[in-house]
Amino acid sequence: MQFLSVSTVVDILCLLVHTSNANPFSLTSCGNLTEAIHIKINTPIPTNVSCASVLAILHDPVKMIMLNPLFESYTLIPDVTPITYSTTDKLSPTSNTTYTASFTNRANGLDTVSHAGGDLLLDGHWTVAHGVLMEEEVATGYATDLPYVRCEIEKSHPELHAGLIAEAASGGA
């Protein structure tokens, strides 16, 4: 007779609990079920749009939040550095998600960190260089959640890029 190791049993239990809506214990001990995915989205900036105007919008966290096509609402979290907002996105007609998003301006872009419930962490780096708006996202979380996260980012962020560039073109910076 062959027995499962304790760590294998814990992994199975964590996976079962995580994929069901029941959550009778903390999943923080299930660290080996986490992984990271890398997503890159690059959008050429039209020649009639200045890189400076794109940067100005990147440096405006409220505009960045509101340009997200999933945006529903936001609230500033006071007295936190870097500047942080509680943001709610509408994922479907019946489903919302609320997360915290922190914004740190850089000379050539923006760094974002979003904590989106459970162990999901999004680490974003936005850069304007050589006439291109470049976004790199690293999503770390439960392996079972990451395909959905990838799908949502790859679906919504190109639209966010287009809205950002349109806003910069209209002088909305």
N, C-alpha and C positions, 0 to 999 in steps of 0.2 A: 504494500500500500504506500502511495506517495502523498505527502502532505505539502500544502502550500506554505510558503514562508509568511511570517507576520507582516512584512512590508507588502507582499503581494495581496494579502487579505485587506490591508488598509487601503491600498490603491483601488481595489475592486469596490470596497464600501464607499470610498470617496467619490468614485465615478458614478456609482448608483445614486448616491445622495445628490450629487451635483446635477445629474441629468434629470432628476425628478424635482418636483416643486417642494417636496419635504426637505427640510434642512434642520435635522435634530441636533447637529453638532457643527462646530466650526470647521471649515474646510482649510484653515490655515496650515494644518499639518499635512496637507496633500500637495506639498510643494513640487513633488516630482511629476505632477500632472500638468504643470505649466510649461509653456513654450513661448517662443517669440516669432512673430512674422514681420517681414519688412515690406513696405509698400512705397513705391516711388511714383509720383505724378509730376510730369513736366509739361508746362504750357508755354508756348512761345508768346512773347508780348509783342503785339503789333507795333510797327514802327511809328505809328501816330500816337502811341501811349508812352509816356515817359516812365522810366524805371523809378524815378523819384516819386511819382504819383502812386505807383503800385506799392512802394515802400511805405508811403504815408498811410495807406489803408491797412497794410499789415501791422503798422504800429498803433492802430486804433482798435483795441480789443472789442468794443461794442459793435463796431462795423463788422469785424471778423465773425463774431457770434451771429449777428443778424444775417450775414450773407450765407450762412450754412443753410442749405435747402431743407434740412430737417428741423430747423430752429422753431421752438415754440415760445420759450420765455427765458429770462435770465435775471439774476439778482447779484449785485456786488456783495462779496463777503468782505466786510470792513476790517481794517487794521491787519491785513495780511500782505506779506511781501514774498514773492512777486504778486502783482495784482491778480486776484482770483475771483472768479464768478461761479455761482451755482447756475447751471444751465440745464434746461429741459429740451430734449429733442423728441419729435413725434416720429416713431419708427413705422407706425401703421395707423389706420383709423382708430384702432382700439388699444394701441400700445405706445407708452412714453418711456423715456429713460432720463433720469436726472443724474448729473455728474458734476464734479468740480473741474474747472479749466483755469490753469495759470498761464500768464503771458509774460514773456521776457523779451523786450526788444533788443535786437542786435543791429549793428550798423548796416548790414546787408540783408537783414531779414527779421525773423521772429522764431523764438522757441516756445513751444507749448507743452504743457504736461496736463493730461486729463486722467482723473481717477474716476472710473465709471462702474462703481459697484463691484462687489466681490473682490477678486484679485486682478481685475482688468485695468491695465495702465497703458495709456497712449502717450508716446514721447514723440512730439513732432518738431521738425526743423524746416522752416520755410526760408528760402534764399532767393534773392533776385540777383542774377548775374548773367552777363553776355546775352541780354535780351530774352531771358527765360525765367519764368516763375517756377521754381523747383520746390517740391514738397517731399520730404522723407518722413514716413511714420514708422515707428516700431511699436507694435502692439504686443504686450505681454499679458498672458492670462491662461485660463484653462484651455487645453487643446480642443475641447468640445465647443468652446465659444468662438474660437478664432476664425473659422470659415465664415461665420455670420458677420463678424467684425470686418473682415477683409471685403466681403460683398458690399456692406454698407458704405465703407470708405471709398471703394472703387466706383460705386454708383453715385455717391453724393459729392465727393470732393472735386471731380472735374467740373461739376456744375458750380461749385463754390469758386473755383479758379475763374470760370467764365464770368461769373457775377462780379468778382473782384476786379477783373480787367475792364469790364464794362463800366463799373463805378469809377475806376481811375480814368477811363477815356472821357467820361462825362464831367470830370472835374470834381467828383465827389470826395476827394481826399481832404 
